[in-house]
């Protein structure tokens, strides 16, 4: 397990994003959905290098 350490703390934070629209209508579908997914993954890899 990967834990982060502060001066007085030990913590592990995981993110889970859910996009919910009215009636579960798929807004991010097709190429747009894949592009958004890839951008989110890239953002977290650059800003959170310790997470998997």
N, C-alpha and C positions, 0 to 999 in steps of 0.2 A: 504494500500500500504506500502511496506517495502522500506524505504529510508535509505541510509547510509549517515553519517554526517562526514565531515572533518572540519578542523579548520575554513575554509572560504567557504565551499561548502556543498551542499546537492545533492545527486544523486541516481539514480536507474538504474542499468545496468542489462539487460537481454541478454542472449546468444541464438543465433540460428545458428546452424551449418548445412550446406548443402554440401553433398559430390556429386560432379557432375563429371561424366566421359564422354568421347566422346560417342555420340549416346545414352546416358542414359543407358549404359550397367551396370547392377547390379553387382557390385564387392563384396559388403558385403551382401551376402545372406545366408540363412540357419543358421546353428549354429554359424558360424563365425560372421554374422551380429548381432545376439542376444548377443553374448559375447562382441563384441565391444560396443554395446549400453549399456550393463550393466556396463562395465568398465568406460565408460564416465560418467554415472550417479553416480557411486561410487566415482569417482575422484571429481566431483563437490560437492557432499554431504560432503566429507571430507574437501575440501578446501574453501567452501562457505557455512558455516552452517546457515547463515541468509536467504539464498534463499530457495524457496520451491521446 
